[in-house]
Amino acid sequence: MTAISFQSVSKAYSSSKGPKGSTFLALDGVSLDIKEGEFFGLLGPNGAGKTTMISVLAGLTRPTGGAVSVLGSDVQRDFADARRKLGVVPQELVFDPFFNVREMLRIQSGYFGVKNNDAWIDELLDSLGLTDKAEANMRQLSGGMKRRVLVAQALVHKPPVIVLDEPTAGVDVELRQTLWAFIAKLNKQGHTVLLTTHYLEEAEALCGRIAMLKTGRIVALDKTSELLKAASSNVLRFKIDGELPTALAQGARVTGRVVQFPAHDALEVEKYLAAVREAGLLAHDVEIRKADLEDVFLDVMTQHKDSVHSVGGASK
């Protein structure tokens, strides 16, 4: 069975720009099916529509058009059914400051009609490194610990479909490793996982299939291995102690002292290095590596130039 299905989903908001009465399309005809048991990645720049998709999936936002279902339950017509099948870890740190961690998880269980599940709560606390914080008030926890509690809350009713919206944003390496080990274990047990993240190395390591979203449209969708295979080149990487000339920098990805160029062959490598020498710069720590998901992502985003999709008098 299909775990998550988006069929021609659109979401329009009133636009503050353009002619009066125009609307901005946050989602523009998105169609996507995620199979049961998949570990699926949804990637895109800020404002691409990822969180809007998750809000529609969770029934928090009503789509302007199209249909969304979770394991066959329509998120609008069969809201309670669909919501029971779904566990969502939100991007924001939302919590009730008046309860301790264990109380929060018991209350969350009650929302789904789940009783006497202390054994599962204990397992969640242990798996997420929260056992020694079980009796601590939520206000006393660090940001990383609060995020662990959000993960536990999303899983407390044992949903078959798990949605993680930027779950490791701003957290330490230990939490990232703990979280991914636990989520990978649940995925192997048959849980479907939908992940949005800006850490592309996480998506490359964890996700079997990936969709890339830009300005409300899916611009790439394939197996992770096929996306990487389609990368057209290797990457020349080096460091410099200066600034590249403007003409040369246009084809490069520059991060501080680190410069990276797509390089198809040895002739291109030498061409770039020669241009650097001619600019009076010295390349340090030169290496050639295979293209990774970040390279693929940037290529896809570059190919699909930014455009604001609006209707009702404004131009597309």
C-alpha positions in Angstrom: 0.0 0.0 0.0 1.0 3.6 -0.5 2.0 5.2 2.8 1.7 8.8 1.8 0.0 10.1 -1.3 -0.2 13.7 -2.7 -2.4 14.0 -5.8 -2.2 17.4 -7.6 -2.0 19.3 -4.4 -2.1 23.1 -4.5 -2.1 25.6 -1.7 -2.7 29.3 -2.4 -2.4 32.2 0.0 -3.4 35.8 -0.4 -0.5 37.8 -1.7 0.7 41.1 -0.3 2.5 41.8 -3.6 1.1 42.3 -7.0 -2.5 43.4 -8.0 -5.2 43.4 -5.3 -6.8 39.9 -5.0 -3.8 38.0 -6.4 -2.7 34.8 -4.6 0.6 33.2 -4.0 1.0 29.5 -4.7 3.0 27.8 -1.9 2.3 24.4 -3.5 1.6 24.2 -7.2 0.2 20.8 -8.3 2.4 18.5 -6.2 1.9 14.8 -6.9 4.0 12.3 -4.9 3.5 8.7 -3.7 5.7 7.3 -0.9 5.6 3.5 -0.4 5.2 1.7 2.9 8.6 1.1 4.5 10.4 3.8 2.6 12.9 6.2 4.1 12.1 9.2 1.9 13.8 12.6 1.8 12.1 15.9 0.9 14.6 18.6 0.1 14.4 22.2 -0.9 15.6 25.8 0.0 13.8 27.9 2.5 10.4 28.9 1.2 10.2 25.9 -1.2 6.9 24.6 0.3 8.2 21.7 2.5 6.6 22.8 5.7 3.4 23.6 3.9 3.3 20.0 2.5 3.8 18.6 6.0 1.1 21.0 7.4 -1.3 19.7 4.7 -0.3 16.1 5.4 -1.0 16.5 9.1 -4.4 18.1 8.5 -3.3 21.5 9.9 -3.7 23.3 6.6 -6.5 22.7 4.1 -5.2 22.5 0.5 -6.7 24.7 -2.1 -6.9 21.8 -4.5 -6.0 18.1 -4.7 -6.1 15.3 -2.2 -3.7 13.8 0.4 -3.9 10.5 2.2 -2.0 8.4 4.8 -2.3 4.7 4.3 -5.5 5.1 2.4 -7.1 7.6 4.9 -7.9 11.0 3.4 -6.4 13.7 5.7 -9.5 15.9 5.3 -12.5 13.4 5.2 -10.9 10.8 7.5 -8.9 13.2 9.7 -8.9 11.1 12.9 -8.0 7.9 11.1 -5.2 9.6 9.1 -3.8 11.4 12.2 -3.6 8.2 14.2 -1.4 6.7 11.5 0.9 9.7 11.6 3.6 10.8 14.0 5.0 14.3 13.2 8.1 15.9 14.7 7.7 19.6 14.1 10.5 22.1 13.3 9.5 24.4 16.2 10.1 23.6 19.9 6.5 23.5 21.1 5.9 22.2 24.6 3.8 22.6 27.7 5.8 24.1 30.5 3.7 22.8 33.4 4.5 19.0 33.1 7.5 16.8 33.4 8.7 14.6 30.5 6.9 11.4 31.5 3.6 13.3 32.1 3.9 14.9 28.7 4.2 11.5 27.0 1.3 10.1 29.0 -0.9 13.1 28.0 0.1 12.7 24.4 -0.8 9.0 24.6 -4.3 10.0 25.8 -4.9 12.2 22.8 -4.8 9.0 20.7 -6.7 6.9 23.2 -3.7 4.8 24.1 -3.6 3.6 27.7 -1.2 1.6 29.9 1.8 2.1 27.6 4.4 2.8 30.2 6.6 0.0 28.9 6.8 1.7 25.5 7.3 5.2 27.1 10.2 3.7 29.0 11.7 2.3 25.8 11.3 5.7 24.1 13.0 7.4 27.0 15.9 4.9 27.0 16.3 5.0 23.2 16.4 8.8 23.1 18.7 9.3 26.1 15.9 10.8 28.2 15.7 8.3 31.1 17.4 10.5 33.6 15.2 13.4 32.5 11.8 11.6 32.9 10.8 13.5 36.0 12.3 16.8 34.9 10.0 19.7 34.1 10.0 20.7 30.4 11.2 24.2 31.3 14.4 22.8 32.8 15.5 21.0 29.6 18.0 22.3 27.1 17.0 22.8 23.5 18.4 19.5 22.4 16.6 17.6 25.2 13.3 19.3 24.3 13.8 18.2 20.7 14.3 14.6 22.0 11.0 14.9 23.9 9.2 16.1 20.7 10.5 12.9 18.9 9.2 10.8 21.8 5.8 12.6 21.6 5.5 11.9 17.9 6.2 8.2 18.4 4.3 7.5 21.7 1.2 6.1 19.9 3.4 3.9 17.6 2.4 5.5 14.3 3.3 3.5 11.1 4.2 6.7 9.3 6.8 9.1 10.8 7.4 12.7 9.6 10.5 14.5 10.7 10.6 18.2 9.8 14.2 19.4 10.3 14.6 17.2 13.4 18.4 17.9 13.9 18.4 21.6 13.2 20.7 23.3 15.8 21.3 20.1 17.8 24.6 18.5 18.9 26.3 15.5 17.2 25.3 13.1 20.0 21.6 13.7 19.5 21.9 13.4 15.7 23.6 10.0 16.1 21.1 8.8 18.8 18.1 9.9 16.8 19.2 8.4 13.5 20.1 5.1 15.1 16.6 4.9 16.6 14.8 6.1 13.5 16.8 3.7 11.3 15.8 0.8 13.6 12.1 1.8 13.4 12.4 2.0 9.6 13.9 -1.5 9.4 10.9 -2.7 11.5 8.6 -1.4 8.7 7.8 2.2 9.7 7.7 4.7 6.8 9.8 7.8 7.3 9.5 11.2 5.6 12.4 13.5 6.3 13.0 17.1 5.5 16.5 18.4 6.3 19.1 21.0 5.3 21.9 18.5 6.3 22.2 16.9 2.9 24.8 14.4 4.1 22.0 13.0 6.3 19.6 12.7 3.4 22.3 11.0 1.3 23.1 8.5 4.0 19.6 7.7 5.1 17.1 8.2 2.3 16.5 5.6 -0.4 14.5 8.1 -2.5 14.5 11.8 -2.6 12.2 14.6 -4.0 13.5 18.1 -4.5 11.0 21.0 -4.2 11.4 24.5 -5.4 8.8 27.3 -5.4 6.1 24.8 -4.6 6.9 22.4 -7.4 8.8 19.1 -7.5 11.8 19.6 -9.7 13.5 16.3 -9.1 12.4 12.9 -7.9 14.4 9.7 -8.0 16.3 7.1 -6.0 19.3 8.7 -4.2 21.7 6.4 -6.1 20.3 7.5 -9.4 20.5 11.2 -8.5 24.1 10.8 -7.6 24.8 8.7 -10.7 23.3 11.5 -12.9 25.8 14.0 -11.5 27.7 15.1 -14.6 31.2 15.6 -13.1 33.7 15.2 -10.3 34.6 18.2 -8.1 37.9 20.0 -7.9 38.4 21.3 -4.3 41.1 23.5 -2.9 41.9 26.4 -0.5 43.2 29.8 -1.3 44.3 32.8 0.7 42.7 35.5 -1.4 39.7 36.3 -3.5 38.9 34.8 -6.9 38.5 37.2 -9.8 34.8 37.8 -10.5 34.9 36.0 -13.9 36.4 32.9 -12.4 34.2 32.9 -9.2 31.0 32.8 -11.3 31.5 29.1 -12.0 32.7 28.2 -8.5 31.2 27.4 -5.2 33.2 29.4 -2.6 32.9 28.9 1.2 35.4 31.0 3.0 38.8 29.8 1.8 37.4 26.7 0.2 36.8 26.8 -3.6 35.0 24.0 -5.6 34.6 23.7 -9.3 32.8 21.0 -11.3 35.5 19.2 -13.3 34.7 16.6 -16.0 38.3 15.6 -16.8 41.9 16.3 -16.2 42.0 19.1 -18.8 39.3 21.0 -16.9 41.2 20.5 -13.6 44.4 22.0 -15.1 42.4 24.8 -16.7 41.0 25.9 -13.3 44.3 25.6 -11.5 46.1 27.5 -14.3 43.5 30.3 -14.0 44.1 30.5 -10.3 47.8 30.8 -10.8 47.3 33.5 -13.4 45.3 35.4 -10.8 48.4 35.4 -8.6 46.8 32.9 -6.1 48.2 29.7 -4.7 45.9 26.6 -4.4 46.4 24.6 -1.2 45.1 21.1 -0.2 44.1 20.3 -3.8 41.8 17.3 -4.1 39.3 15.7 -6.6 36.2 14.0 -5.2 33.1 12.5 -6.6 30.0 14.7 -6.7 27.8 14.3 -3.6 24.1 15.1 -2.9 24.9 18.7 -2.2 26.4 19.1 -5.6 23.3 17.5 -7.2 21.0 19.7 -5.2 22.8 22.9 -6.2 22.8 21.8 -9.8 19.0 21.1 -9.8 18.2 24.4 -8.0 20.4 26.3 -10.5 18.6 24.7 -13.5 15.2 25.7 -12.2 15.4 29.5 -11.8 13.4 31.2 -9.1 9.9 32.2 -10.0 7.0 33.3 -7.8 3.9 31.4 -8.8 0.9 33.7 -8.5 -2.6 33.9 -9.9 -5.4 36.4 -10.1 -3.8 39.2 -12.0 -0.1 38.8 -11.1 2.3 37.3 -13.7 3.8 33.9 -13.2 
